[in-house]
Amino acid sequence: MALAINESNFNEIVTKSDKLVILDFWAEWCGPCRAISPVIEELAKEYEGKAIIGKVDVDSNVAISEKYGIRNIPTVIFIKNGEIADKTVGAVSKSTLVSKIEALL
């Protein structure tokens, strides 16, 4: 299951991680966000132990959204060694996300 990332657990889970971190920026009211949500959950199961996959509710976590300059949702960012290594904007296919994850692992 994808982790719920918020401002209180962000540093512990994301900043201190030595694994690839994938963050899905979403909102409850966003149709495309709901469309890719099952894909994010599948990836969380498939890459358990290899990568950290989390979801960031942009309405509840404004500071995190601002830190990464999130203007459109859904946005999925890929963080490796504390830096943004890749990013997708919009509802993309599972194969697109998998290819980006595999390239960064």
Backbone torsions as a table, in degrees:
resi	resn	phi	psi	omega
1	MET	NA	136.9	178.4
2	ALA	-64.3	140.6	-179.6
3	LEU	-78.7	143.1	173.4
4	ALA	-83.7	109.9	-178.8
5	ILE	-95.4	130.5	178.1
6	ASN	-138.5	179.6	-174.6
7	GLU	-66.8	-23.1	-179.6
8	SER	-83.1	-27.7	-179.3
9	ASN	-108.9	0.7	-175.3
10	PHE	-56.3	-52.2	-177.1
11	ASN	-60.9	-44.5	-177.9
12	GLU	-63.4	-44.1	-174.5
13	ILE	-85.6	-43.8	-172.2
14	VAL	-93.6	-56.2	-173.3
15	THR	-64.4	-38.5	-175.7
16	LYS	-89.7	2.1	-175.7
17	SER	-76.7	139.9	173.1
18	ASP	-99.0	4.0	178.2
19	LYS	-102.4	166.5	172.0
20	LEU	-63.9	133.7	179.0
21	VAL	-116.2	127.8	177.8
22	ILE	-115.4	122.2	-179.4
23	LEU	-116.9	126.4	176.4
24	ASP	-100.1	111.7	176.8
25	PHE	-89.1	123.3	-170.6
26	TRP	-147.6	174.1	172.5
27	ALA	-147.5	150.7	-178.0
28	GLU	-57.7	-36.8	-175.3
29	TRP	-82.5	-2.7	-173.3
30	CYS	-91.9	111.4	179.8
31	GLY	-58.3	-51.3	178.3
32	PRO	-60.5	-30.5	177.5
33	CYS	-65.0	-43.5	178.5
34	ARG	-65.5	-31.4	-179.5
35	ALA	-66.5	-38.5	-178.4
36	ILE	-92.0	-7.6	-178.8
37	SER	-54.3	-45.1	178.2
38	PRO	-62.4	-33.4	177.9
39	VAL	-66.0	-43.8	178.5
40	ILE	-60.2	-42.5	178.5
41	GLU	-63.9	-41.3	177.5
42	GLU	-61.4	-45.2	-179.7
43	LEU	-63.2	-36.9	178.8
44	ALA	-60.4	-39.5	178.0
45	LYS	-71.7	-45.6	-176.0
46	GLU	-66.2	-32.1	-176.8
47	TYR	-107.8	16.6	177.9
48	GLU	-57.3	130.0	-178.8
49	GLY	89.1	-19.4	179.7
50	LYS	-103.2	-32.9	-178.6
51	ALA	-146.6	158.2	175.1
52	ILE	-102.5	123.9	179.9
53	ILE	-118.9	123.8	-177.3
54	GLY	-135.3	163.7	178.9
55	LYS	-119.8	134.6	179.7
56	VAL	-118.3	113.8	176.5
57	ASP	-75.1	113.4	-175.1
58	VAL	-65.8	-28.6	-179.9
59	ASP	-71.2	-31.6	-177.5
60	SER	-95.7	-14.9	-173.3
61	ASN	-131.6	62.4	-175.5
62	VAL	-61.3	-39.4	-177.1
63	ALA	-63.0	-41.0	178.6
64	ILE	-66.5	-43.5	179.2
65	SER	-60.5	-42.1	178.8
66	GLU	-67.4	-39.2	179.9
67	LYS	-55.6	-38.7	-177.5
68	TYR	-100.8	8.2	176.2
69	GLY	62.6	37.6	-178.8
70	ILE	-73.6	118.2	179.8
71	ARG	-114.7	-27.4	-179.3
72	ASN	-127.8	147.3	176.0
73	ILE	-130.4	151.2	-0.9
74	PRO	-73.9	143.2	170.7
75	THR	-125.7	131.6	176.4
76	VAL	-114.9	122.7	177.3
77	ILE	-112.4	149.0	-178.2
78	PHE	-116.1	117.1	-175.8
79	ILE	-111.4	123.6	177.7
80	LYS	-128.5	129.0	-178.0
81	ASN	54.3	38.1	176.0
82	GLY	80.4	-2.2	-177.6
83	GLU	-117.9	150.5	175.2
84	ILE	-69.8	119.4	-178.9
85	ALA	-99.6	-23.9	-180.0
86	ASP	-165.6	170.2	-175.5
87	LYS	-162.3	144.9	170.0
88	THR	-128.3	147.3	177.4
89	VAL	-125.1	131.3	-179.3
90	GLY	98.2	172.7	179.8
91	ALA	-78.4	105.2	-179.0
92	VAL	-106.3	165.3	-178.0
93	SER	-74.2	158.8	176.5
94	LYS	-60.4	-40.0	-178.6
95	SER	-62.6	-34.4	176.9
96	THR	-63.9	-45.8	-179.9
97	LEU	-66.0	-42.6	179.6
98	VAL	-60.6	-44.0	-178.3
99	SER	-63.8	-36.7	178.1
100	LYS	-69.2	-41.4	178.4
101	ILE	-62.5	-49.0	-177.5
102	GLU	-60.4	-37.0	-179.9
103	ALA	-67.1	-25.6	-175.8
104	LEU	-99.3	-14.6	-179.1
105	LEU	-73.6	NA	NA
